[in-house]
Amino acid sequence: MTVRRVNVVILVLLVIAFLIILHRNLLNLNDFLKQESSDTVPGMVLPFETDFLLDHKVIRTGDEIPVVITAPEERLGAAVTAMNSIYRNSKANVVFNIVTLNESVVHLRTWLSKTDMKHRVIIFDPKILTGKISNDPQKVEAVKPLNFARFFLPVFLPDTEKVIYLDDDVIVQGDIRELFDTSIKVGHAAAFSEDCDSASFKGIARGAGNQNSYIGFLDFKKEAIKKLGMRANTCSFNPGVFVANLTEWKQQNITSQLEFWMERNAKEDLYSKTLADSITTPPMLIVFYKHHSNIDPMWHVRHLGVTGAGNRYSPQFVKAAKLLHWNGHYKPWGRASAFSDIWDKWFIPDPTGKFHPIRRLAVEK
């Protein structure tokens, strides 16, 4: 009887073990099927992969690295994509300070709730620009208020000493800590990448006219510009990427100086007639004339948004760049941009479905 009871117990245990194993296998199969059925997001033009948001948790230590980026409603996807490229390529304790307009706050927060990026939202009040931009109706329509947010960095971050400012049409491929560690000379409030010395200059400048020197941005026939004693052929810089020492910025009243030249231009039309959309560049060129530090040119490889950029840059050069900037008419979320596949890699789909990149449909043979 004892042996028989032992055999029965063993048999029962084996059956239980078999059922447990079978149950686990069924659960795993169910999970697999769920993953297979969620590869695409209904309503999205492109089936971008977003699994990396969950699989790449990084322990971030050290002092905070503040990054300021603007996010207008029609370009929220650009800002989120740029932020994602920064966050996934660094283990630094990055904090994004996103400057946007009041009507975009809910949309932006909904989008960012799908990420683990550390951020805070700053609402920009366009009234601060009253009297500082032209009253010409045609010019007013072309003015984007958030373009001027970079002028007011100490207002947004009053207790911060050093900060990175980035336009939204960038992708960062290097560790943002390296850019943040850029040395800013004593007495300088910011560091930029000069157009003549940039890694982008050799490939692009031949077709860029005078947009690599001061004469391309300012009207040197105007008396106010003449009195400054600046040389027209001085190499310009692009203020879409820079590192700022806000302590020095405040001591030199940089914001007040920039506002002064904005007001002066509104009255006297001091900017170059050949100026395109870079209306924030001229006042910065004046205020920082020969009084700024330089960032590594590979940390601002630009002009990817101009005609022919795809033919002027080699894939190897683009891959080696630490930061790519699609300044120009063609943006990487648009139909005709060069190297848009790099931008696509970091795009996070809009959970509201309002924003999606435009892509050419494959031509059927």
Buried (B, 14 or more C-beta within 10 A) or exposed (E): EEEEEEEEEEEEEEEEEEEEEEEEEEEEEEEEEEEEEEEEBEEEEEEBEBEEBEEEEEEBEEEEBBBBBBBBBEBBBBBBBBBBBBBBBBEBBBBBBBBBBEEBBEBBEBBBEBBEBEBEBBEBEBEBBEEBBBEEEEEEEEBBBBBBBBBBBBEBBEEBEBBBBBBBBBBBBBBBBBBBEBEBEEEBBBBBBBBEEBBBBEBBBEEBEBBBBBBBBBBBEBEBBEEEEBEEEBBBBBBBBBBBBBEBBBEBBBBEBBBBBBBBBBEEEBBBEEBBEBBBBBBBBBBBBEEBBBBBBBBBBBBBBBBEBBEBBEEEBBEEBBBBBBBBEBBBBBEEBBBBEBBBBBBBBBEEEEBBBEBEEEEEE
